[in-house]
Amino acid sequence: MVVSKSDIISRLQKEILSLGGVKTPIGMPMDNNGLSFLQHFPYGVFPTGAIHEFMCGSAEEKAVSCGFIGGLISTFLPQHGVILWISRTQAVFPHALCTFNIEPHKVIFIHPKCEKEVWWCIEEALRCNRIIAVVTEMKDLNFTNSRRFQLAVEQTKVTGFILNARPENTSTSGCTSRWKITSLPSRLADGMPGVGYPKWKVELQKIRNGKTGFWEMEWIGGQFKHTKREEIIIPMKERKTG
């Protein structure tokens, strides 16, 4: 039996991912709707059962990140479970989640009184396998608590989304990925007046066992659409200077 070079490379890549703790996803989606950014993730699948960090330096960035997270939940996660939204302030209008195909009655909002209670709520929620996703805002995300969260979801397969309210703190974290979402002017069909579809500049700053990149994306007809060719971010130390 002759084994092709591409088969050997593919097998080696899987073995390397396995050694790094990345298991072959179960129930991989057959249709990725032409989303090329999935090629940047291990096995070409959005990482579930993982912690994703979103850098939010302002109220606007937090709002657009919440919208993008809503799209991720409705696109890549099961639709038969409960979502926990943990925040000290009530900044999300539940009915607005319908834009991203999330039914408000499936979301439980929790408003802890202090940051210590936020940590406790997050960890307890991530340890509950009846929950499909936990979305939260934190001011003191560090390696220790992010690693605890990541270890919790590796057992329960819950997917966590953390809005980092202090993006200046770029210390090493145990999160699987780090994102930066920026709002872009919406595109209106045929020059019609009004508000267009949500549009973002999506920057994947870090991804474990994958590659970083950035894209322009929209939410149209209940799904993500690319509006600009993907680009790969080259770390500064790898760039050639003239």
Disulfide bonds with the S-S distance in Angstrom:
none
